[in-house]
Amino acid sequence: MVEELYYNGQIFTSNTEQLYASAMVVKSGKIVWVGNQRDVKKEGKKLIDLQGRRVLPGFIDAHMHPLLLAEVEQQIYCGPPLINSIEQLLYEIRKKYEVIKENKKDEWVRGWGFDEAKLREQREITRWDLDRVAPDIPVIITRACSHIIIVNSFALKLAGIDRNTTSPIGGQIDVDDRGEINGILREKARYLFYDIISDLTLAENAQLLTKLSCKLSSQGITTVTDMMSKNSPIDYYDLYKTATSLGYKQRTVLYYIWEDLQHVTTLPKTQLDSLEPIHIGGVKLFADGSISGKTAWVEQPYLGDGNNTGLAITTEEELLQAADFAKKQGIQLVVHAMGEKAIKLIVDTFANQEMWIQDAPSIRIEHGSFPTIETLKKAQNAGIGFVTQPIFLFAEYDSYLNNLGVSRVEKSYPFKTMLEHGVTFSFSSDAPATSWPDPSDPFIGIKAAVTRKTYTGLEFNRNERVTIEEAVLLYTKYAQQIIRVPKIGQLKPGYFADFIVLDRDILTVHPEEIDEIKVLETYSGGEKIFSLEELTKASG
């Protein structure tokens, strides 16, 4: 195998012992040398001129939902900058309704990314809004947080839900002042619909993932996680293996929902091998809901909502049961928690428990929107990790402000504080569970973390800004330290040649322009899996 010398580059390695280089040598998909190009011989090597471009390790998204993201690519996006009012949204739903009726398809009208705080009317939609434009076809709109859905009357009828239906434990079926169901279902109540929506086949879902892979590659993402993996009716391990055979390129770690594993005795060891491109990395459950949907479990009530402090969705007993299963399998326990009380429950439950994984956190807290200093210190001492999402700062500030007020929002996502206290954590996107049409884009997350500015340009809590270098590390090296995939996240000898070439230097560009950066090329294991030039030629 001929060695490839990539030279004349501005390489940021994410290896803190050697952060910068101008050249690297790749052989058989792995890096064998990194350093100054003056110190390497060119003879006998294939030469690739990086033309002075900035090179980074491939991005690692430690918390996302690729299959859901692939699905919503086919749905109506319900927020700015595309949709700015409820009337605009209803117009788009009506258009989709008319197409379905004309084609006489057995199909639902589906939308995603709805956030009432962003629309002109500043209110939630209800089934009666949806009934106006789609009276006899089921409609389901997923709120930006993905923890709430809104359905029309026809969908309620299909699900057999009426005013006598009891809300499930850990969920809520909303009613209006007259006691009538208004079509809004929160947390586990939304599961009442997932069973009646006709599922795509494994082959159809695999095709969607393969198509999405091209987009992820164009954004420089070489490794992802699926944080809502299931084993029924389609096992996600089989799904991603099939997608890989069709051309899906991302290394992928699967985290299975706890409900799906409660009756499983043991997982196949072949599916737990972290060296495999597709493998199972953990079990996931929820401790609360979302801030923007007012279901996260917070200390003080949400503004203008009585005594509502959100929903507690798990218990200490369930956490310990899930942890026992994870320990026996040698995988992580990851727990969704946004509010202070939910985060505290997890940290207090495991602060004095023996951890079972040596090279990464055994326990991960997902999102961790409002950790207190005391809780962070306890988590750090216990070896509990966090995976958080700076894009929430950018895209969801409106809802946070409406629901909590300025003083409480100022305490959210304390990135700099977490770094200073030595907390193990990384960045991610949670795509598509936020109110932005392109939620997986790492450059938006990096910009938000570096500027602490929202999509409207509003700045808050500057003290929690991180540097561009720190943000890149949190999307590469530190993300690898969370998800446990070996030999990625850094450009150093022995590591896989997962790297990206940028059209602009992210380390010197004005922070406000970070989200304008384009990926020119993406490599995974030394293989070029994306080229902007080739894509442009093919489409032009």
C-alpha atoms as one frame of an Amber mdcrd trajectory, in Angstrom:
protein
   0.000   0.000   0.000   1.477   3.339  -1.112   1.859   5.965   1.587  -0.011
   9.237   0.991   1.617  12.489   2.023  -0.767  15.350   2.663   1.364  18.477
   2.721   1.150  22.285   2.591  -1.734  22.307   5.054  -2.719  24.081   8.238
  -3.532  21.032  10.310  -5.207  21.321  13.707  -4.754  17.835  15.116  -6.813
  17.990  18.367  -3.832  16.172  19.863  -3.031  18.523  22.746   0.588  17.340
  22.766   1.032  18.460  19.141  -1.874  20.708  18.145  -0.480  22.055  14.870
   1.213  20.535  11.839   1.677  21.196   8.131   1.780  17.614   6.830   0.746
  14.063   7.620   1.348  10.638   6.135  -1.498   8.141   5.725  -1.158   4.418
   5.007  -3.896   1.781   4.887  -6.442   4.257   6.238  -4.413   5.261   9.291
  -2.059   8.110  10.091   1.555   7.028  10.421   3.223  10.419  10.822   2.251
  14.042  11.581   4.514  17.067  11.726   6.318  19.763   9.778   6.583  18.946
   6.087  10.262  19.895   6.129  10.862  16.808   8.268   9.371  14.187   5.941
  10.726  12.632   2.756   8.486  12.852  -0.320  10.129  10.065  -2.294   7.955
   7.022  -2.892   4.817   8.662  -1.581   1.627   9.800  -3.299   1.572  13.568
  -2.868  -1.630  15.462  -2.040  -1.298  19.256  -1.871  -3.641  20.736   0.752
  -3.081  24.167  -0.807  -2.678  25.927   2.509  -6.151  24.897   3.678  -7.207
  24.356   7.283  -7.564  20.687   8.185  -9.447  19.354  11.230 -10.241  15.879
  12.517 -13.644  14.657  11.363 -16.433  15.900  13.597 -18.006  13.470  16.074
 -21.658  14.048  16.940 -21.983  12.409  20.354 -25.756  12.861  20.570 -28.017
  12.887  17.555 -30.803  10.909  15.886 -29.774  10.078  12.301 -32.868   8.073
  11.405 -35.199  10.774  12.734 -33.116  13.370  10.897 -33.407  11.350   7.692
 -37.171  11.144   8.182 -37.751  14.861   8.820 -35.843  15.697   5.659 -39.056
  14.507   3.946 -41.391  16.556   6.186 -42.582  20.156   6.524 -40.200  22.306
   8.553 -42.363  24.480  10.813 -40.185  27.399  11.910 -37.996  30.357  10.923
 -36.492  31.341   8.651 -38.891  29.381   6.410 -42.120  29.650   8.433 -42.804
  32.735  10.552 -46.486  32.440  11.493 -49.142  29.851  12.214 -51.040  30.949
   9.110 -47.955  30.284   6.962 -47.620  26.869   8.547 -51.276  26.006   7.958
 -50.879  27.062   4.322 -48.003  24.573   3.902 -49.994  21.837   5.621 -52.946
  22.504   3.320 -50.684  22.200   0.259 -49.381  18.844   1.461 -52.937  17.740
   2.282 -54.116  18.525  -1.245 -51.242  16.542  -2.794 -52.089  13.499  -0.663
 -55.769  13.751  -1.500 -55.059  14.115  -5.212 -52.741  11.098  -5.220 -55.133
   9.119  -3.010 -52.262   7.974  -0.826 -52.591   6.413   2.627 -50.260   8.972
   4.145 -49.968  11.313   7.121 -49.179  15.005   6.875 -46.078  15.382   9.031
 -44.134  18.417  10.196 -41.275  19.127  12.587 -39.462  21.971  14.336 -42.553
  23.834  15.568 -41.782  26.396  18.284 -44.564  28.765  19.299 -42.082  31.317
  20.684 -40.704  31.905  17.190 -43.991  32.502  15.363 -45.914  35.741  15.039
 -48.918  34.553  17.028 -46.800  33.398  19.993 -49.130  30.509  20.838 -49.294
  26.747  20.523 -51.278  25.253  17.670 -54.133  22.873  18.467 -56.086  20.171
  16.729 -58.698  22.751  15.745 -56.092  24.751  13.794 -55.066  21.595  11.967
 -58.688  20.542  11.361 -59.256  23.734   9.362 -56.783  22.708   6.666 -56.766
  18.902   6.943 -60.115  17.589   8.193 -59.975  13.997   6.948 -56.296  13.034
   6.781 -54.183  12.477   9.916 -51.734  15.255  10.780 -48.887  15.051  13.282
 -46.593  17.992  14.023 -43.529  17.372  16.173 -42.448  20.268  18.341 -38.839
  21.446  18.064 -37.833  19.661  21.260 -39.226  16.332  19.943 -40.912  15.797
  23.328 -44.316  17.128  22.267 -46.587  16.438  19.305 -49.722  18.146  18.041
 -52.277  16.107  16.103 -55.592  16.805  14.423 -58.991  15.329  15.280 -58.741
  12.674  12.570 -55.477  11.387  14.079 -57.000  11.345  17.578 -59.866   9.240
  16.252 -57.443   6.793  14.607 -55.616   6.389  17.922 -58.856   5.925  19.829
 -58.175   8.905  22.079 -61.075  10.930  23.520 -61.850  12.961  26.641 -62.087
   9.749  28.681 -58.542   8.657  27.816 -56.172   8.753  30.790 -52.709  10.264
  30.389 -49.991   7.594  30.639 -47.435   7.683  33.446 -44.667  10.082  32.427
 -46.873  11.779  29.838 -49.713  14.238  29.477 -52.699  14.587  27.141 -53.567
  18.292  27.260 -57.143  19.548  27.561 -58.648  23.019  27.209 -60.764  24.929
  29.723 -63.813  22.855  28.760 -62.028  19.577  29.345 -61.734  18.861  25.630
 -58.548  17.282  24.300 -56.739  19.967  22.301 -54.427  17.657  20.330 -51.245
  18.428  22.284 -49.517  15.363  23.746 -46.436  15.620  25.919 -43.614  13.171
  26.651 -44.778   9.523  26.865 -48.294  10.434  25.733 -46.918  10.929  22.239
 -46.056   7.216  22.077 -49.793   6.566  21.649 -49.331   7.666  18.031 -46.018
   6.133  17.107 -47.591   2.672  17.042 -50.282   3.633  14.525 -48.135   5.512
  12.025 -47.243   3.056   9.279 -43.534   2.247   9.551 -41.202   2.170   6.601
 -39.513  -1.128   5.880 -35.915  -1.811   6.882 -34.841  -1.368   3.254 -36.673
   1.976   2.943 -35.141   3.297   6.168 -31.710   2.107   5.087 -32.092   4.099
   1.878 -33.009   7.203   3.876 -29.911   6.789   6.036 -27.707   6.322   2.983
 -29.036   9.559   1.507 -28.503  11.356   4.829 -24.922  10.070   4.961 -24.018
  12.323   2.034 -25.312  15.360   3.912 -23.463  14.450   7.103 -20.261  13.943
   5.112 -20.715  17.372   3.518 -20.828  18.847   7.034 -17.592  17.119   8.025
 -19.285  14.595  10.319 -17.531  11.230  10.227 -18.877   9.622  13.421 -22.384
   9.776  14.891 -24.564   8.214  17.554 -28.196   7.169  17.360 -29.656   8.029
  20.739 -33.117   6.516  20.165 -32.172   3.074  18.890 -34.790   0.324  19.062
 -34.936  -3.414  18.564 -38.546  -3.577  17.375 -40.199  -3.582  14.883 -36.822
  -3.016  13.192 -33.593  -3.657  15.037 -31.403  -0.613  14.507 -28.245  -2.721
  14.457 -29.568  -4.575  11.407 -30.775  -1.291   9.928 -27.410   0.453  10.101
 -25.547  -2.619   8.893 -27.854  -2.700   5.869 -27.373   1.021   5.287 -23.600
   0.524   5.408 -23.841  -2.091   2.664 -25.716   0.512   0.578 -23.096   3.231
   1.033 -23.737   4.755   4.454 -20.310   6.051   5.578 -20.453   7.270   9.199
 -19.064   5.274  12.101 -22.121   4.850  14.320 -22.664   4.044  17.990 -26.153
   2.852  18.940 -27.812   3.664  22.255 -30.935   1.562  22.809 -34.002   2.857
  24.630 -34.287   1.211  28.051 -37.899   0.142  27.466 -36.690  -1.996  24.562
 -34.040  -3.746  26.665 -35.860  -4.416  29.943 -36.672  -7.976  28.899 -33.304
  -8.660  27.241 -30.927 -10.843  29.230 -27.762 -10.136  27.275 -26.665  -8.404
  24.106 -24.613 -10.229  21.423 -20.917  -9.601  22.068 -20.332  -9.177  18.341
 -22.603  -6.101  18.458 -20.668  -4.525  21.341 -17.246  -4.383  19.675 -16.253
  -0.710  19.585 -13.781  -1.409  16.772 -16.675  -2.217  14.462 -18.080   0.717
  12.427 -21.591  -0.101  13.724 -21.910  -1.192  17.355 -23.992  -0.805  20.507
 -22.535   1.636  23.029 -25.190   2.097  25.666 -28.697   2.134  27.048 -30.743
   5.326  27.295 -33.563   6.583  29.421 -35.196   9.914  30.249 -35.222  11.778
  33.561 -37.308  14.709  32.332 -38.466  16.569  29.226 -37.510  19.840  27.521
 -37.074  23.443  28.629 -38.751  24.855  25.540 -41.732  22.528  26.006 -41.928
  23.241  29.769 -41.547  19.562  30.647 -37.939  19.644  31.933 -37.857  19.085
  35.717 -36.746  22.439  37.127 -36.414  23.926  40.612 -38.742  26.918  40.203
 -42.041  26.926  38.244 -42.127  28.030  34.629 -43.201  31.630  34.112 -46.940
  32.117  33.739 -47.707  28.426  34.215 -48.852  28.116  37.795 -46.879  25.585
  39.809 -45.610  23.659  36.782 -42.017  22.527  37.362 -42.004  19.955  34.559
 -42.190  16.174  34.583 -40.078  13.658  36.474 -39.963  10.718  34.071 -37.745
   8.242  35.922 -36.930   7.130  39.452 -33.816   6.214  41.385 -34.925   2.587
  41.273 -35.230   2.577  37.482 -31.874   4.322  37.104 -30.189   1.653  39.198
 -31.901  -1.165  37.278 -30.780   0.263  33.939 -27.269   0.835  35.295 -27.073
  -2.783  36.456 -27.961  -3.969  32.953 -25.422  -1.589  31.371 -22.731  -2.754
  33.782 -23.316  -6.408  32.921 -22.999  -5.601  29.206 -19.995  -3.311  29.658
 -21.772  -0.373  28.012 -22.751   3.134  29.093 -25.910   4.364  30.766 -26.990
   7.654  29.225 -29.785   9.714  30.754 -31.616  12.673  29.245 -31.775  15.464
  31.847 -32.210  19.203  31.301 -33.600  20.700  34.507 -31.712  21.145  37.791
 -33.789  18.558  39.641 -33.366  15.904  36.950 -29.608  16.428  36.790 -29.368
  16.312  40.584 -31.347  13.055  40.718 -28.860  11.342  38.401 -25.738  12.704
  40.085 -27.016  11.919  43.592 -28.022   8.405  42.520 -24.577   7.540  41.143
 -22.203   9.801  43.101 -21.117   6.939  45.360 -21.635   4.050  42.948 -18.718
   2.105  41.531 -18.187   2.838  37.837 -17.552  -0.061  35.447 -15.943   1.490
  32.351 -12.283   2.489  32.570 -11.723   4.521  29.372 -14.851   6.717  29.422
 -17.738   7.763  31.673 -19.952   4.859  32.695 -22.772   7.374  33.247 -23.556
  10.176  30.812 -25.989  13.044  31.323 -27.436  14.190  28.023 -28.051  17.932
  27.551 -27.405  18.998  31.168 -28.890  22.420  30.481 -28.923  23.752  34.042
 -26.295  22.075  36.230 -25.417  23.833  39.474 -21.791  24.268  40.512 -22.330
  21.835  43.390 -23.768  19.210  41.034 -20.976  19.700  38.516 -18.328  19.164
  41.185 -20.092  16.030  42.386 -20.379  14.737  38.827 -16.704  15.424  38.137
 -15.623  13.608  41.281 -17.843  10.637  40.381 -16.599  10.469  36.771 -20.012
  11.257  35.300 -19.839  12.786  31.813 -22.027  15.322  30.003 -22.985  15.675
  26.348 -24.474  19.073  25.591 -25.700  21.078  22.601 -24.575  24.666  21.902
 -27.072  24.907  19.026 -29.781  25.170  21.703 -28.298  28.544  22.666 -28.549
  29.628  19.066 -31.980  28.285  18.114 -34.102  28.038  21.262 -33.340  31.163
  23.257 -36.833  32.589  22.577 -38.547  29.694  24.335 -36.045  29.619  27.183
 -36.563  33.340  27.773 -40.361  33.072  27.670 -40.413  30.056  29.964 -37.717
  30.969  32.507 -36.812  34.642  32.295 -33.439  36.312  31.774 -31.796  35.601
  35.134 -32.421  31.863  34.936 -31.450  31.571  31.259 -28.131  33.251  32.062
 -27.245  30.126  34.055 -27.809  27.722  31.172 -25.103  25.703  29.415 -22.073
  26.841  31.465 -19.453  25.578  29.005 -16.481  27.570  30.304 -17.288  26.662
  33.893 -17.431  22.981  32.960 -14.013  23.191  31.305 -12.528  25.026  34.287
 -13.817  22.387  36.690 -12.404  19.541  34.612 -15.808  18.055  33.813 -15.721
  15.387  31.094 -18.053  16.625  28.372 -18.473  17.151  24.665 -20.560  19.029
  22.155 -23.210  17.556  19.852 -26.337  18.627  17.942 -29.297  16.476  19.102
 -30.453  16.822  15.483 -33.262  17.035  14.557 -34.560  17.903  18.055 -34.217
  21.670  17.843 -35.904  24.520  16.015 -33.545  25.078  13.100 -33.865  23.798
   9.521 -30.280  22.499   9.397 -29.773  21.256  12.962 -26.858  18.869  12.374
 -24.434  21.562  11.124 -21.449  21.565  13.551 -20.395  25.053  12.495 -23.591
  26.538  13.920 -22.884  24.846  17.245 -19.279  26.040  17.255 -20.351  29.601
  16.436 -22.924  29.583  19.243 -20.408  28.309  21.790 -17.774  30.845  20.761
 -20.064  33.901  20.520 -22.881  32.984  22.950 -25.255  34.612  20.472 -28.683
  33.518  19.309 -29.929  33.316  15.722 -31.332  36.843  16.192 -27.916  38.186
  17.282 -28.840  38.515  20.959 -25.852  37.881  23.217 -26.012  36.444  26.729
 -23.616  35.263  29.443 -20.371  36.110  27.677 -18.422  34.621  30.584 -19.326
  31.129  29.372 -17.841  31.586  25.892 -15.173  29.128  24.795 -12.384  29.636
  22.276 -12.632  28.251  18.757  -9.895  25.740  19.571 -11.820  24.553  22.643
 -15.018  24.224  20.613 -13.252  22.110  17.986 -11.778  19.906  20.718 -15.267
  19.444  22.180 -16.484  18.229  18.776 -13.484  15.934  18.207 -11.074  14.697
  20.902 -13.404  15.247  23.841 -16.319  13.696  21.974 -14.213  10.579  21.367
 -13.447  10.403  25.076 -17.197  10.296  25.678 -18.354   7.772  23.053 -15.396
   5.339  23.326 -14.793   4.668  19.620 -11.038   3.977  19.501  -8.491   5.837
  17.401 -10.642   8.742  16.184 -11.032  12.405  17.159  -7.354  13.276  16.740
  -4.852  13.334  13.913  -1.920  11.431  15.367   0.039   8.276  14.515  -2.001
   5.108  14.877  -5.337   6.896  14.517  -7.772   6.552  11.638  -7.368   9.165
   8.918 -10.736  10.808   9.574 -10.278  14.454   8.615 -11.853  17.389   6.798
 -10.512  20.193   4.618 -12.161  23.628   4.951 -12.539  26.485   2.499 -11.675
  29.031   5.205  -9.502  28.933   8.301 -11.867  28.400  11.222  -9.156  29.443
  13.686  -8.716  32.922  12.201 -12.102  33.707  10.652 -14.299  36.260  12.422
 -16.456  34.315  14.904 -19.631  35.705  13.355 -18.698  33.989  10.083 -17.986
  30.495  11.420 -21.303  29.140  10.151 -20.433  30.301   6.631 -17.474  27.909
   6.412 -17.809  25.124   3.854 -16.257  21.672   3.936 -14.282  21.081   0.750
 -13.421  17.427   1.404 -14.174  14.801   4.018 -12.109  11.648   4.583 -12.965
   8.598   6.662 -10.276   5.968   7.163  -8.273   7.658   4.418 -11.156   7.342
   1.924 -12.532  10.538   0.436 -16.257  10.357   1.195 -17.159  13.914   0.175
 -15.840  16.462  -2.306 -17.578  19.796  -2.778 -15.893  20.188  -6.167 -17.138
  16.799  -7.377 -20.630  17.476  -6.014 -20.738  20.847  -7.782 -19.658  19.296
 -11.080 -22.232  16.509 -10.772 -25.088  18.907 -10.022 -24.037  21.541 -12.555
